[in-house]
Amino acid sequence: MPRFPATFRVDAVLASAILLLAAGSAHAGTSGTLALTSDYLFRGLSQTNQEPALQGGIEYAHDGGFYAGVWGSNISWLSDYSSASLPISSSVELDGYAGWRVPLSESLKLDAGIYTYYYPGSYPQGFVRPYTTEAYVGLLWGPGSLKYYHAVTNLFGFADSDGSGYLDVSVNYEFSPGWVLNGHAGRQRVKGTSVASYTDWKLGLTRNFDGGWSLAAAYADTNAERSVYTNAFGNFLGRSTGTVTLTKAF
């Protein structure tokens, strides 16, 4: 059974088809994104073994505050753990979420909902499935946000880890028209496996252009335990990493 989250092998054809279909379906009342990133980092950990990822999704938002969406990316952390005795074929992450954003004042909003992560593929008998569902609640104010995620299932393949939590503090400050400073710090607590708990942080800069295009560069790092988050190729997934991401919003 895996004792660390996985890294993803690219299935570009399938991922591209899903994401382009999502992008092409955007219409009034919905918004969508399509992105290409040099490394898919999730909570500071590489999900693609430091390789590029194609990502995209669609979100519907109602005037009353309800929203729901889907999102997808190629991955490799699961297939990277595969072996002859432990065959794993998953190479795509598909997420779904729904929630409410409720204004508490002119500048403060409450954001709460549910988020689920699904990894289609084949797994050996007895393997702890990585499928994960988290409930979240947070506050959004101005350029900043504080959000807590609570796992109501096992967390990304860690056995008996329901009840794990992640605290996210983020700031996205537009200091000049089209220029946004991005800052983030997070703490992942893995219930039942304290050595797998860690802190991650990120500092970045985003340049927004006309037509919904944006280009972001960021530096991220963690204090994750190497013995837990090093994959079968000997790559430490929580190492300091620079990323570049090109995004098109619809």
N, C-alpha and C positions, 0 to 999 in steps of 0.2 A: 504494500500500500504506500502511496506517496506521502512523504513527510514534508514536502515543500511544494509551493505553487509551481505550475509548469511554464514552459516557454513554447512558442508556436512555429511550426513549419508552414511556409506560405502555400496556400491553395488559391493562387491569384485568380484563376478562372472563376471558381465558385464565388469568391469574395467580390470580385468585380461585378458579376451578374447581379448579386443581391444588392450591392450598394448603388449601382447605376439605376436599377429598377426603383429603388427608394427615392433617389434624387429626381428621377423623371416623373414621380407621382405627386410631387409637391404642388399644392394649389392653395387657393384662398383659405385661411384658417389654419394652415400648416406651414412649417418651416423645415428646411432640410439642409444637410451639409454633406460634402464629400471631401475627404482629406487624404493626403499622402504624407506619411511621417517617416523619418529616418530610423526610428526605433519606437515601438509601442511600449510606453512605460505606464504601468498601472500601480498606483501607490508606491512609486519609486522603483518597481521591479520590472525588468525587461520581460515582455511576453512573447518576444520574437527572436530571442537569442541574439540581440543587438543587430537585427536585420530590419529592413523597411516593412511598413504595413500600409495597406489600403483600408480606409475606414469610412463609414458614412451612416446616416440615419435620418429619420423623420420624426417630428414632434407636432402633435396637434394641441393647441391651447385654446380654451374657451374663455370668454370674457368674464365668466364667473370665478375663474381661478383654477379650474380643473385642467390638467394637462396629461397627456399620455404619449409615449413614443417607443420606437424601436431603434436599435443601433447594432452595428456589426463590424467585425475586423477579422483579418487573418491572424492566426496565432501559431506558436510552435511549442510552447512550454510543456504541453501534454505529450505530443509525439516525440519530443526530445528525451522524455523519460522512458520511451519504449525500448524493448529488447525482445529477443526471441522468446523468452519465458514470460514477458509482460507486454504483449502487443497492444498498442494504443494508436488509433488512427485519427483522432480529432485534430483538426487544423483550422477551425473557424469558431469564433465566439459570436453568439447572437444574444442580445440583451433586450429586455422589455421592461417598461416602467410606467407608473402612473402616480399622480399626486395632486396636491393642491397648494397654490401660492395665495396666501391670505394677507391683505394689507393690514398692518397693525397701526400704522401712521403714514404720513406722507413719504417717509424715507425708510421705514422698517417693514419687512414682510416675514411672515411665517411660511416655511416650506416643509411639507411633510408628505411621505408617500412610501411606495414599495418598489424595489428594484430587484430583478432576477437575471442571473447569468446562466446561459445554457451553452453547452459545448457538444454539438452533435458528433457522433463517431462511434466506434466500437471499443469496448473495454473488456479486459479479462474478468473472469468470474472472481468475485471477492474484492475487486478493486473499489475503493471508496470514490464514488462519482464526484466530480468537481462542481456539479450544479449547485448554485448558491442563490439564496434569496435573503435580502436584507430589508429591514424597515429603516426609514431615515426621518430625521426631523432637524430643522435648521432655521437660522435667522439670517436674512439678507438685509444689509443696510449699506446704502451708497455703493462704493466699490468693493465692499468686504462681505464675507460670509463665514458663518460658523455652523458646521453640520456634523451630526453624529449618525453613523450607520451601525445597526445592530443585526447580527446574523440570526435568523430564525431557523436556519438549517445548518448542516456542516459547512465550514468555510473552505471553499476551493480545494477539497480533497483531504483536509485534515480530519482525522477520525474524532468523533465526539467533541466537536468544536462549536456546536450551536451555542449562541450566547456570546460569541466573539464580538468585538466592536472596533470601529475605526472613527477617529476624531479628525476632522478636516478644518483647517483655518486657511482661507484664501483671500487674496486682494488682487483686483484687476483695476488699476488706476490709470485713467487717460490723462496724462500730464501735458499732452499737446495734441491738437486735432489729428486723429489717425494713428497716434502712438500710445500704446498701452503697456504699462509696467505690470508684470505678472509675478506674484509671490505666493508661495504655498508652504505649509508645514502640516504634517499628519502623523498620527500615532496609531499603528495597527496592534491590537491586542488579540492574540490567538489563545482562546480558552483551552486549557489542558495541555498546551505545549508552549510554555513560557519562553523557551529559547527561540521560538519562531516569531515572537513579538519584536517590533522594531519601530524606529522613527524615520520618516523621509521628509525631504524638503526640496524646494525648487525655486529658482529665480529666472525670470525670462522677460523677453521683450517681443511685443506683437505690433506689426505694421499693417493697418487696414487700408485697403485700396477701394476705389470705385468698382461697382459691379459685383460686390460681395466677396471679393478675393481678400485673403490675408496671408501673411507670412510670419511665422513665429520661430524664435530661437530661444532655447532654454538650457539651463544647466541644472541637473538633478543629482541627488546623492542620498544615501541611507546609512544607517548604522546596523543594518541587518547582519545576522550571523552567517558567515561564509559557509560553515558546515551544513547549514539548513538550506541556503538558497544558492548553492552551486549545482549546476545541472550535470547531466551525464557526459557532456563535452568538456567539463572542467571550467566552464564560464560562470563567474559570479554574477548573478542577475541583479544584485543591488549595488553594483559599483557606481562610482561617479560617472555621469554620462551627459554628453551634449547632444541635443536633438534639434532638428529643423523640420517644421511642419508647414505644408502649403494647404490651405483650406479654401473651398468655394462654398458660400452659403447661398441657398435658394429661397 
